[in-house]
Amino acid sequence: MKTILFNSIACIYCFLFSCSGNSQNPSGSGLNEKQQGGGSVEDIDPASFSKLVSAGKGIVLDVRTPEEIAEGFIEGASMIDFYDEEFLRKINLMQKEKDVYVYCRSGGRSAKAAQLLADNGFIKVYNLKGGITAWENKGFPVSKPTGAEKENLPDFTPQSFQELLDKNSVVLADFHTLWCVPCKKMAPVVDELAKQYEGKAKIIRVDVDKSKEVGKKFSIAGVPVFILFKNGKEVWRKSGMMEREELKKIVTENL
């Protein structure tokens, strides 16, 4: 009986030890990786951060204040101030299937932001160790704001938006934000189509930071989101960046 009990304890010990060993970072990279909620956060140096940014597969996120950003930012970065009282709402408008590369001035705020991102459903988050200070010290480039982000778009209420739908048989709405880089890239495409289809269809951009209740009404998440309405009803929706011809086709098919 004692022999059986001893063997059982030994098996349990071996199993636990095996599981503990497998929980280590298999890559052996030496990078600091922490599991946070549903996702993971990895602290990386400027060179590694630069490679990820250059690959262009994820979202670069600057969480500094507007005053700090005015001194220079990493090209292609979306910008949400960590101290913004709506920081959590705004990050939840980002596409959660994308990796996020987050930074601040020296790494403190971005580490907290990275944890929030991971806790809110972002699967993989990379934090720039030392922040943009370390980035610049290593000779990596920064860009300066151009002021193009200061657009003055209409502020819709659910009622005024419904009135717009009632007055136009075909409406293509681009739900976006001014801090979202994919949204900024799509803006000129949407504006060009608005001119091209003037008198045939209404094509508009809706800033969901200004028109929050409209965004809630249509469950907008992961900006940009494109919705086509026909006779006041939603008939088509797609998230993320799109080719101009694809947008043009969906409008033409519904005229």
C-alpha positions as CSV (number, residue, x, y, z in Angstrom):
1,M,0.0,0.0,0.0
2,K,2.8,2.4,0.9
3,T,4.6,1.6,-2.4
4,I,1.4,2.4,-4.4
5,L,1.0,5.7,-2.5
6,F,4.6,6.7,-3.0
7,N,4.4,5.9,-6.7
8,S,1.2,8.0,-7.1
9,I,2.8,11.0,-5.3
10,A,5.9,10.7,-7.6
11,C,3.7,10.7,-10.7
12,I,1.8,13.8,-9.6
13,Y,5.1,15.6,-8.8
14,C,6.6,14.7,-12.2
15,F,3.4,15.9,-13.9
16,L,3.5,19.3,-12.1
17,F,7.2,19.8,-12.7
18,S,6.7,19.0,-16.4
19,C,3.8,21.6,-16.7
20,S,5.9,24.2,-15.0
21,G,8.8,23.6,-17.3
22,N,6.6,24.0,-20.4
23,S,5.3,27.3,-19.2
24,Q,8.6,29.0,-19.9
25,N,9.2,31.2,-23.0
26,P,10.1,28.5,-25.6
27,S,11.8,31.1,-27.9
28,G,14.6,31.6,-25.5
29,S,14.8,35.2,-26.7
30,G,15.4,36.7,-23.3
31,L,12.6,39.2,-24.0
32,N,10.3,40.1,-21.1
33,E,6.9,38.5,-21.9
34,K,4.0,38.7,-19.4
35,Q,0.6,37.1,-19.8
36,Q,-2.2,39.6,-19.1
37,G,-5.8,38.5,-19.2
38,G,-6.6,37.2,-22.6
39,G,-3.5,38.5,-24.3
40,S,0.2,38.9,-23.8
41,V,2.6,41.8,-23.4
42,E,6.2,41.8,-24.6
43,D,8.7,44.5,-23.8
44,I,11.1,44.9,-26.7
45,D,14.1,47.2,-27.5
46,P,14.0,50.0,-30.2
47,A,15.6,47.8,-32.9
48,S,13.0,45.0,-32.5
49,F,10.2,47.6,-32.3
50,S,11.4,49.2,-35.5
51,K,11.3,45.8,-37.4
52,L,7.7,45.3,-36.3
53,V,6.7,48.8,-37.3
54,S,8.4,48.5,-40.7
55,A,6.6,45.2,-41.4
56,G,3.3,47.2,-41.3
57,K,1.2,44.3,-40.0
58,G,0.0,45.8,-36.7
59,I,-1.2,49.0,-35.1
60,V,1.4,51.5,-33.8
61,L,0.0,53.3,-30.8
62,D,1.3,56.5,-29.3
63,V,-0.2,57.1,-25.8
64,R,1.5,60.5,-25.0
65,T,-0.1,63.9,-24.6
66,P,-0.7,66.2,-27.7
67,E,2.1,68.4,-26.4
68,E,4.5,65.6,-26.4
69,I,3.4,64.4,-29.8
70,A,4.1,67.8,-31.2
71,E,7.8,67.2,-30.5
72,G,7.8,64.2,-32.8
73,F,6.2,60.8,-33.2
74,I,6.9,57.5,-34.9
75,E,5.6,57.5,-38.5
76,G,2.2,55.7,-38.9
77,A,1.2,55.9,-35.2
78,S,-2.3,56.2,-34.1
79,M,-2.6,58.6,-31.1
80,I,-4.6,58.2,-28.0
81,D,-3.6,60.1,-24.8
82,F,-3.3,57.7,-21.9
83,Y,-4.6,60.4,-19.6
84,D,-7.8,60.9,-21.8
85,E,-10.8,60.0,-19.7
86,E,-12.1,58.0,-22.7
87,F,-8.9,56.1,-23.3
88,L,-10.5,52.8,-22.6
89,R,-13.5,53.5,-24.9
90,K,-11.1,54.5,-27.7
91,I,-8.8,51.6,-27.5
92,N,-11.8,49.3,-27.8
93,L,-12.5,50.9,-31.2
94,M,-9.3,49.5,-32.5
95,Q,-9.1,46.2,-34.4
96,K,-8.4,43.6,-31.8
97,E,-7.3,41.0,-34.3
98,K,-4.2,43.2,-35.0
99,D,-0.9,43.2,-33.0
100,V,-0.4,46.5,-31.2
101,Y,3.0,48.3,-30.9
102,V,2.6,50.8,-28.1
103,Y,5.0,53.5,-26.8
104,C,5.2,56.6,-24.7
105,R,8.0,59.0,-23.6
106,S,10.0,56.5,-21.5
107,G,8.0,53.3,-21.2
108,G,6.0,53.8,-18.0
109,R,2.6,54.8,-19.4
110,S,2.9,52.5,-22.4
111,A,3.5,49.5,-20.0
112,K,0.2,50.4,-18.2
113,A,-1.5,50.9,-21.6
114,A,-0.2,47.6,-22.9
115,Q,-1.7,45.8,-19.9
116,L,-5.1,47.5,-20.5
117,L,-4.9,46.4,-24.1
118,A,-4.2,42.8,-23.2
119,D,-6.9,42.8,-20.6
120,N,-9.4,44.1,-23.1
121,G,-9.0,41.4,-25.7
122,F,-5.9,42.4,-27.7
123,I,-4.0,39.1,-28.2
124,K,-0.5,40.4,-28.7
125,V,0.9,43.7,-27.5
126,Y,4.5,44.9,-27.8
127,N,5.8,47.7,-25.5
128,L,8.7,49.8,-26.5
129,K,11.3,49.7,-23.6
130,G,12.6,53.2,-22.9
131,G,9.9,54.8,-25.0
132,I,10.5,57.2,-27.8
133,T,13.4,58.6,-25.8
134,A,15.3,55.3,-26.3
135,W,14.0,55.2,-29.9
136,E,15.6,58.6,-30.7
137,N,18.8,57.8,-28.8
138,K,19.3,54.8,-31.1
139,G,19.0,57.1,-34.2
140,F,15.5,56.0,-35.4
141,P,13.5,58.8,-37.1
142,V,10.5,60.7,-35.9
143,S,7.9,62.8,-37.8
144,K,6.2,66.1,-36.9
145,P,2.4,66.7,-36.9
146,T,1.1,68.4,-40.0
147,G,-2.2,69.6,-38.6
148,A,-4.2,67.5,-41.0
149,E,-5.9,65.8,-38.1
150,K,-7.8,68.9,-37.2
151,E,-10.8,68.2,-39.5
152,N,-14.1,69.7,-38.7
153,L,-16.6,66.9,-39.5
154,P,-20.4,67.2,-38.6
155,D,-21.6,66.1,-35.2
156,F,-24.5,63.7,-35.8
157,T,-27.1,62.7,-33.3
158,P,-29.2,59.5,-33.8
159,Q,-32.1,61.7,-34.9
160,S,-30.1,63.9,-37.4
161,F,-28.4,60.7,-38.8
162,Q,-31.8,59.1,-39.3
163,E,-33.0,62.2,-41.1
164,L,-30.0,61.9,-43.4
165,L,-31.0,58.3,-44.2
166,D,-34.6,59.3,-44.8
167,K,-33.6,62.0,-47.3
168,N,-31.2,59.8,-49.3
169,S,-32.0,56.4,-50.8
170,V,-28.4,55.2,-50.8
171,V,-25.9,56.3,-48.1
172,L,-22.4,55.0,-47.6
173,A,-21.1,55.9,-44.1
174,D,-17.4,55.7,-43.1
175,F,-17.4,55.5,-39.3
176,H,-14.0,56.5,-38.2
177,T,-11.9,58.6,-35.8
178,L,-9.3,61.3,-36.3
179,W,-6.6,59.4,-34.3
180,C,-6.8,56.2,-36.3
181,V,-4.2,55.9,-39.0
182,P,-6.1,53.5,-41.3
183,C,-9.1,55.9,-41.0
184,K,-6.8,58.8,-42.1
185,K,-5.6,56.7,-45.1
186,M,-9.2,56.0,-46.2
187,A,-10.4,59.6,-45.8
188,P,-9.3,60.9,-49.2
189,V,-10.7,57.8,-50.9
190,V,-14.1,58.4,-49.3
191,D,-14.1,62.1,-50.1
192,E,-13.2,61.4,-53.7
193,L,-16.1,58.9,-54.0
194,A,-18.4,61.5,-52.3
195,K,-17.7,63.9,-55.2
196,Q,-18.0,61.3,-57.8
197,Y,-21.4,60.1,-56.7
198,E,-22.8,63.5,-55.8
199,G,-26.5,63.6,-56.7
200,K,-26.7,59.8,-56.9
201,A,-25.7,58.6,-53.4
202,K,-24.7,60.3,-50.2
203,I,-21.2,59.3,-49.0
204,I,-20.1,60.7,-45.7
205,R,-17.5,60.3,-42.9
206,V,-18.8,60.0,-39.3
207,D,-16.4,60.8,-36.5
208,V,-17.5,58.4,-33.7
209,D,-15.6,60.4,-31.1
210,K,-17.9,63.4,-31.9
211,S,-21.0,61.3,-32.8
212,K,-20.8,58.8,-29.9
213,E,-24.5,57.9,-29.7
214,V,-24.6,57.2,-33.5
215,G,-21.6,54.9,-33.0
216,K,-23.3,53.1,-30.2
217,K,-26.5,52.7,-32.2
218,F,-24.7,50.9,-35.0
219,S,-22.4,48.9,-32.6
220,I,-19.2,50.4,-34.2
221,A,-16.0,48.6,-33.2
222,G,-12.7,48.3,-34.9
223,V,-12.7,51.6,-36.9
224,P,-12.9,52.2,-39.8
225,V,-16.3,50.6,-40.4
226,F,-18.1,51.1,-43.6
227,I,-21.9,50.7,-43.7
228,L,-24.2,51.0,-46.7
229,F,-27.8,52.0,-46.1
230,K,-30.5,51.6,-48.7
231,N,-33.9,53.2,-48.1
232,G,-33.0,53.7,-44.5
233,K,-31.9,50.1,-43.8
234,E,-28.4,48.7,-43.3
235,V,-27.7,46.3,-46.2
236,W,-23.9,45.9,-46.1
237,R,-21.1,46.4,-43.6
238,K,-17.3,45.8,-43.6
239,S,-14.5,46.7,-41.2
240,G,-10.9,47.8,-41.9
241,M,-9.2,49.4,-44.9
242,M,-10.6,48.7,-48.3
243,E,-9.7,49.3,-51.9
244,R,-11.3,52.2,-53.7
245,E,-12.8,49.9,-56.4
246,E,-14.4,47.7,-53.8
247,L,-16.2,50.6,-52.2
248,K,-17.2,52.0,-55.6
249,K,-18.6,48.6,-56.6
250,I,-20.8,48.3,-53.5
251,V,-22.3,51.8,-54.1
252,T,-22.9,51.2,-57.8
253,E,-24.6,47.9,-57.2
254,N,-27.1,49.5,-54.9
255,L,-28.0,52.6,-57.0
